[in-house]
C-alpha cells in the first residue's frame, strides 16, 4: 500500500522559511510525478509545485522564485519555502501518482503570521 507522510509545517513570521518533507512508503522514483498542493478553508485544493521523473519542475505563479521542490534518491520529496507571506497559510498536501492513481498524504499545517 502506498503511503505518504508530510511533516515540517508550523508557525512562522512573514519573510521566514520552512521546509516541508513528504516521505513515501515506496521508492520515490516509482512515482510518475510528485506534487505539493495546499488548501485553505472554503477553497479548493490548489497546485503549488511538482516534479516529474526526469526532474522537470513546475510551480504555481504565486510561489515562483520563493518555493523549491526537490527529492532525494530514496523516498522523500521536499518543499523549501522562503520569504513566506500570510497568503501562504494553508494545509499543505503531498501527492504522488503511482500506476495512474493519485495518492495523498494527510497534510501539514503552515501558518504565516503578519
VOMARLO-758623 format. One record per atom (N, C-alpha, C): residue number from 1; atom name; x, y, z. Coordinates in Angstrom, 3 decimals. Example, Ala and Ser with C-alpha at 12.3 -4.5 7.8 and 13.67 -1.06 7.14 Angstrom:
2
R_resi_name_X_Y_Z
R_1_N_13.190_-5.690_7.800 .
R_1_CA_12.300_-4.500_7.800 .
R_1_C_13.200_-3.300_7.800 .
R_2_N_12.850_-2.250_7.080 .
R_2_CA_13.670_-1.060_7.140 .
R_2_C_12.900_0.030_7.870 .
//
This chain:
114
R_resi_name_X_Y_Z
R_1_N_0.847_-1.192_0.000 .
R_1_CA_0.000_0.000_0.000 .
R_1_C_0.882_1.241_0.000 .
R_2_N_0.548_2.186_-0.871 .
R_2_CA_1.324_3.410_-0.961 .
R_2_C_0.877_4.382_0.116 .
R_3_N_1.840_4.883_0.876 .
R_3_CA_1.538_5.885_1.897 .
R_3_C_2.482_7.062_1.755 .
R_4_N_1.946_8.236_2.026 .
R_4_CA_2.730_9.467_2.009 .
R_4_C_2.516_10.174_3.340 .
R_5_N_3.598_10.615_3.945 .
R_5_CA_3.512_11.276_5.252 .
R_5_C_4.268_12.600_5.190 .
R_6_N_3.527_13.690_5.393 .
R_6_CA_4.127_15.018_5.379 .
R_6_C_4.552_15.425_6.786 .
R_7_N_5.528_16.296_6.834 .
R_7_CA_5.965_16.896_8.096 .
R_7_C_6.668_18.208_7.783 .
R_8_N_6.931_18.992_8.827 .
R_8_CA_7.693_20.218_8.662 .
R_8_C_6.879_21.490_8.744 .
R_9_N_5.570_21.370_8.831 .
R_9_CA_4.747_22.567_8.952 .
R_9_C_4.919_23.226_10.308 .
R_10_N_4.338_24.417_10.434 .
R_10_CA_4.435_25.123_11.696 .
R_10_C_4.045_26.567_11.553 .
R_11_N_4.358_27.343_12.572 .
R_11_CA_4.066_28.770_12.605 .
R_11_C_5.347_29.550_12.333 .
R_12_N_5.276_30.485_11.407 .
R_12_CA_6.447_31.278_11.056 .
R_12_C_5.996_32.706_10.764 .
R_13_N_6.890_33.648_10.965 .
R_13_CA_6.565_35.042_10.675 .
R_13_C_6.738_35.351_9.196 .
R_14_N_6.111_36.401_8.748 .
R_14_CA_6.269_36.865_7.368 .
R_14_C_7.753_37.042_7.052 .
R_15_N_8.151_36.517_5.895 .
R_15_CA_9.541_36.584_5.490 .
R_15_C_10.371_35.389_5.918 .
R_16_N_9.804_34.543_6.744 .
R_16_CA_10.520_33.377_7.246 .
R_16_C_10.516_32.222_6.259 .
R_17_N_11.103_31.116_6.685 .
R_17_CA_11.246_29.936_5.833 .
R_17_C_10.820_28.677_6.564 .
R_18_N_10.366_27.714_5.793 .
R_18_CA_10.065_26.375_6.291 .
R_18_C_10.446_25.380_5.207 .
R_19_N_10.779_24.172_5.630 .
R_19_CA_10.983_23.087_4.670 .
R_19_C_10.048_21.944_5.014 .
R_20_N_9.176_21.628_4.074 .
R_20_CA_8.261_20.509_4.241 .
R_20_C_8.897_19.245_3.656 .
R_21_N_8.584_18.123_4.271 .
R_21_CA_9.052_16.829_3.788 .
R_21_C_7.863_15.908_3.554 .
R_22_N_7.985_15.074_2.559 .
R_22_CA_6.970_14.065_2.263 .
R_22_C_7.702_12.746_2.088 .
R_23_N_7.487_11.833_3.009 .
R_23_CA_8.155_10.538_2.965 .
R_23_C_7.201_9.496_2.412 .
R_24_N_7.653_8.791_1.385 .
R_24_CA_6.833_7.769_0.730 .
R_24_C_7.189_6.378_1.233 .
R_25_N_6.218_5.474_1.145 .
R_25_CA_6.440_4.098_1.594 .
R_25_C_7.101_3.245_0.519 .
R_26_N_7.255_3.823_-0.678 .
R_26_CA_7.958_3.142_-1.765 .
R_26_C_9.022_4.079_-2.317 .
R_27_N_9.871_3.558_-3.169 .
R_27_CA_10.920_4.393_-3.750 .
R_27_C_10.310_5.571_-4.498 .
R_28_N_10.863_6.721_-4.292 .
R_28_CA_10.293_7.946_-4.853 .
R_28_C_10.275_7.926_-6.375 .
R_29_N_11.184_7.211_-6.987 .
R_29_CA_11.240_7.170_-8.449 .
R_29_C_10.218_6.193_-9.030 .
R_30_N_9.457_5.521_-8.171 .
R_30_CA_8.352_4.689_-8.635 .
R_30_C_7.146_5.530_-9.034 .
R_31_N_7.114_6.763_-8.568 .
R_31_CA_6.012_7.658_-8.885 .
R_31_C_6.245_8.337_-10.233 .
R_32_N_5.173_8.485_-10.995 .
R_32_CA_5.260_9.215_-12.259 .
R_32_C_5.546_10.684_-11.987 .
R_33_N_4.923_11.200_-10.958 .
R_33_CA_5.104_12.598_-10.587 .
R_33_C_4.808_12.753_-9.102 .
R_34_N_5.441_13.751_-8.519 .
R_34_CA_5.184_14.119_-7.131 .
R_34_C_4.856_15.603_-7.097 .
R_35_N_3.888_15.966_-6.274 .
R_35_CA_3.468_17.362_-6.236 .
R_35_C_3.126_17.782_-4.818 .
R_36_N_3.140_19.081_-4.634 .
R_36_CA_2.625_19.690_-3.409 .
R_36_C_1.404_20.532_-3.770 .
R_37_N_0.378_20.406_-2.953 .
R_37_CA_-0.838_21.201_-3.076 .
R_37_C_-1.089_21.862_-1.724 .
R_38_N_-1.978_22.852_-1.727 .
R_38_CA_-2.370_23.466_-0.463 .
R_38_C_-3.853_23.814_-0.504 .
R_39_N_-4.411_23.926_0.679 .
R_39_CA_-5.845_24.194_0.789 .
R_39_C_-6.130_25.016_2.028 .
R_40_N_-6.992_26.013_1.846 .
R_40_CA_-7.485_26.814_2.953 .
R_40_C_-8.981_26.552_3.093 .
R_41_N_-9.549_26.816_4.269 .
R_41_CA_-10.977_26.523_4.493 .
R_41_C_-11.867_27.209_3.470 .
R_42_N_-12.790_26.457_2.905 .
R_42_CA_-13.740_27.016_1.967 .
R_42_C_-13.233_27.157_0.549 .
R_43_N_-11.994_26.765_0.306 .
R_43_CA_-11.416_26.881_-1.035 .
R_43_C_-10.986_25.518_-1.548 .
R_44_N_-10.886_25.442_-2.875 .
R_44_CA_-10.412_24.203_-3.480 .
R_44_C_-8.920_24.031_-3.247 .
R_45_N_-8.514_22.782_-3.226 .
R_45_CA_-7.088_22.487_-3.112 .
R_45_C_-6.396_22.997_-4.381 .
R_46_N_-5.259_23.682_-4.212 .
R_46_CA_-4.582_24.255_-5.366 .
R_46_C_-3.162_23.726_-5.491 .
R_47_N_-2.736_23.610_-6.742 .
R_47_CA_-1.388_23.148_-7.058 .
R_47_C_-0.354_24.180_-6.621 .
R_48_N_0.738_23.696_-6.040 .
R_48_CA_1.814_24.581_-5.615 .
R_48_C_3.089_24.318_-6.426 .
R_49_N_3.506_23.058_-6.454 .
R_49_CA_4.752_22.710_-7.147 .
R_49_C_4.749_21.226_-7.472 .
R_50_N_5.448_20.863_-8.539 .
R_50_CA_5.509_19.466_-8.933 .
R_50_C_6.841_19.109_-9.553 .
R_51_N_7.156_17.819_-9.522 .
R_51_CA_8.386_17.313_-10.127 .
R_51_C_8.076_15.968_-10.758 .
R_52_N_8.578_15.778_-11.996 .
R_52_CA_8.323_14.534_-12.706 .
R_52_C_9.602_13.693_-12.736 .
R_53_N_9.468_12.498_-13.302 .
R_53_CA_10.552_11.544_-13.238 .
R_53_C_11.892_12.058_-13.723 .
R_54_N_11.866_12.806_-14.827 .
R_54_CA_13.116_13.308_-15.375 .
R_54_C_13.720_14.451_-14.588 .
R_55_N_12.976_14.953_-13.622 .
R_55_CA_13.486_16.047_-12.804 .
R_55_C_12.931_17.407_-13.164 .
R_56_N_12.098_17.468_-14.177 .
R_56_CA_11.488_18.749_-14.545 .
R_56_C_10.538_19.199_-13.441 .
R_57_N_10.614_20.474_-13.131 .
R_57_CA_9.773_21.036_-12.087 .
R_57_C_8.812_22.075_-12.657 .
R_58_N_7.746_22.306_-11.905 .
R_58_CA_6.738_23.294_-12.293 .
R_58_C_6.212_23.931_-11.022 .
R_59_N_5.902_25.223_-11.119 .
R_59_CA_5.444_25.960_-9.953 .
R_59_C_4.221_26.814_-10.282 .
R_60_N_3.397_27.014_-9.271 .
R_60_CA_2.326_27.991_-9.399 .
R_60_C_2.953_29.378_-9.463 .
R_61_N_2.327_30.275_-10.202 .
R_61_CA_2.880_31.621_-10.342 .
R_61_C_3.066_32.300_-8.991 .
R_62_N_2.182_32.006_-8.065 .
R_62_CA_2.215_32.691_-6.770 .
R_62_C_3.425_32.320_-5.914 .
R_63_N_4.100_31.216_-6.259 .
R_63_CA_5.235_30.786_-5.433 .
R_63_C_6.550_30.779_-6.197 .
R_64_N_6.534_31.073_-7.478 .
R_64_CA_7.765_31.073_-8.273 .
R_64_C_8.799_32.008_-7.675 .
R_65_N_10.023_31.512_-7.580 .
R_65_CA_11.097_32.312_-7.026 .
R_65_C_11.187_32.268_-5.518 .
R_66_N_10.168_31.685_-4.869 .
R_66_CA_10.184_31.591_-3.406 .
R_66_C_10.215_30.145_-2.923 .
R_67_N_9.551_29.257_-3.644 .
R_67_CA_9.465_27.848_-3.254 .
R_67_C_10.302_27.001_-4.197 .
R_68_N_10.857_25.917_-3.661 .
R_68_CA_11.631_24.981_-4.467 .
R_68_C_11.258_23.555_-4.092 .
R_69_N_10.896_22.765_-5.096 .
R_69_CA_10.607_21.351_-4.873 .
R_69_C_11.845_20.541_-5.237 .
R_70_N_12.130_19.536_-4.440 .
R_70_CA_13.276_18.670_-4.715 .
R_70_C_12.991_17.293_-4.136 .
R_71_N_13.891_16.362_-4.414 .
R_71_CA_13.712_14.998_-3.905 .
R_71_C_15.084_14.394_-3.642 .
R_72_N_15.095_13.405_-2.755 .
R_72_CA_16.327_12.665_-2.567 .
R_72_C_16.275_11.436_-3.463 .
R_73_N_17.178_10.504_-3.278 .
R_73_CA_17.248_9.349_-4.167 .
R_73_C_16.526_8.133_-3.608 .
R_74_N_15.833_8.322_-2.502 .
R_74_CA_15.215_7.157_-1.850 .
R_74_C_13.704_7.314_-1.727 .
R_75_N_13.256_8.186_-0.808 .
R_75_CA_11.828_8.168_-0.517 .
R_75_C_11.234_9.503_-0.134 .
R_76_N_11.955_10.609_-0.296 .
R_76_CA_11.467_11.883_0.230 .
R_76_C_11.441_12.979_-0.822 .
R_77_N_10.355_13.721_-0.802 .
R_77_CA_10.215_14.939_-1.605 .
R_77_C_10.131_16.113_-0.636 .
R_78_N_10.783_17.193_-1.003 .
R_78_CA_10.834_18.361_-0.134 .
R_78_C_10.166_19.557_-0.813 .
R_79_N_9.726_20.484_0.011 .
R_79_CA_9.284_21.784_-0.479 .
R_79_C_9.940_22.834_0.405 .
R_80_N_10.943_23.480_-0.140 .
R_80_CA_11.608_24.572_0.570 .
R_80_C_10.823_25.849_0.297 .
R_81_N_10.371_26.486_1.351 .
R_81_CA_9.535_27.671_1.228 .
R_81_C_10.257_28.848_1.880 .
R_82_N_10.604_29.830_1.068 .
R_82_CA_11.297_31.015_1.565 .
R_82_C_10.426_32.240_1.390 .
R_83_N_10.777_33.303_2.120 .
R_83_CA_10.058_34.565_2.019 .
R_83_C_8.546_34.344_2.117 .
R_84_N_8.143_33.628_3.141 .
R_84_CA_6.730_33.277_3.299 .
R_84_C_5.874_34.507_3.563 .
R_85_N_4.645_34.418_3.061 .
R_85_CA_3.666_35.503_3.182 .
R_85_C_2.411_34.968_3.869 .
R_86_N_1.625_35.840_4.487 .
R_86_CA_0.384_35.368_5.136 .
R_86_C_-0.527_34.573_4.182 .
R_87_N_-0.528_34.928_2.900 .
R_87_CA_-1.358_34.202_1.925 .
R_87_C_-0.875_32.775_1.690 .
R_88_N_0.295_32.423_2.186 .
R_88_CA_0.788_31.050_2.074 .
R_88_C_0.219_30.159_3.168 .
R_89_N_-0.494_30.743_4.106 .
R_89_CA_-1.104_29.967_5.182 .
R_89_C_-2.107_28.977_4.604 .
R_90_N_-1.919_27.698_4.921 .
R_90_CA_-2.777_26.636_4.385 .
R_90_C_-2.343_25.303_4.963 .
R_91_N_-3.147_24.292_4.676 .
R_91_CA_-2.704_22.916_4.897 .
R_91_C_-2.043_22.462_3.607 .
R_92_N_-0.833_21.974_3.716 .
R_92_CA_-0.070_21.537_2.547 .
R_92_C_-0.107_20.016_2.448 .
R_93_N_-0.420_19.552_1.233 .
R_93_CA_-0.548_18.129_0.979 .
R_93_C_0.458_17.673_-0.079 .
R_94_N_0.953_16.488_0.105 .
R_94_CA_1.819_15.842_-0.860 .
R_94_C_0.975_14.866_-1.685 .
R_95_N_1.201_14.853_-2.986 .
R_95_CA_0.510_13.922_-3.863 .
R_95_C_1.509_13.172_-4.723 .
R_96_N_1.307_11.875_-4.834 .
R_96_CA_2.125_11.058_-5.719 .
R_96_C_1.253_10.297_-6.690 .
R_97_N_1.663_10.262_-7.945 .
R_97_CA_0.947_9.495_-8.966 .
R_97_C_1.691_8.184_-9.178 .
R_98_N_1.036_7.090_-8.838 .
R_98_CA_1.640_5.762_-8.948 .
R_98_C_0.666_4.842_-9.665 .
R_99_N_1.108_4.277_-10.760 .
R_99_CA_0.261_3.393_-11.578 .
R_99_C_-1.076_4.048_-11.898 .
R_100_N_-0.985_5.321_-12.327 .
R_100_CA_-2.131_6.104_-12.795 .
R_100_C_-3.137_6.448_-11.705 .
R_101_N_-2.770_6.260_-10.456 .
R_101_CA_-3.649_6.627_-9.349 .
R_101_C_-2.978_7.688_-8.493 .
R_102_N_-3.826_8.606_-7.992 .
R_102_CA_-3.334_9.650_-7.098 .
R_102_C_-3.336_9.143_-5.664 .
R_103_N_-2.246_9.418_-4.979 .
R_103_CA_-2.131_9.069_-3.565 .
R_103_C_-1.789_10.340_-2.800 .
R_104_N_-2.493_10.569_-1.700 .
R_104_CA_-2.346_11.803_-0.931 .
R_104_C_-1.876_11.504_0.481 .
R_105_N_-1.124_12.459_1.022 .
R_105_CA_-0.781_12.417_2.426 .
R_105_C_-1.881_13.063_3.249 .
R_106_N_-1.654_13.140_4.555 .
R_106_CA_-2.683_13.659_5.460 .
R_106_C_-2.615_15.170_5.616 .
R_107_N_-1.531_15.779_5.151 .
R_107_CA_-1.392_17.229_5.205 .
R_107_C_-0.618_17.715_6.412 .
R_108_N_-0.033_18.880_6.250 .
R_108_CA_0.674_19.537_7.353 .
R_108_C_0.343_21.026_7.319 .
R_109_N_0.048_21.582_8.477 .
R_109_CA_-0.419_22.977_8.558 .
R_109_C_0.769_23.943_8.529 .
R_110_N_0.644_24.941_7.682 .
R_110_CA_1.603_26.048_7.641 .
R_110_C_0.852_27.329_7.950 .
R_111_N_1.319_28.061_8.934 .
R_111_CA_0.693_29.319_9.311 .
R_111_C_1.741_30.419_9.295 .
R_112_N_1.470_31.466_8.519 .
R_112_CA_2.397_32.589_8.410 .
R_112_C_1.740_33.801_9.061 .
R_113_N_2.362_34.308_10.095 .
R_113_CA_1.816_35.457_10.806 .
R_113_C_2.345_36.761_10.226 .
R_114_N_1.506_37.775_10.255 .
R_114_CA_1.913_39.085_9.699 .
R_114_C_2.567_39.955_10.754 .
//
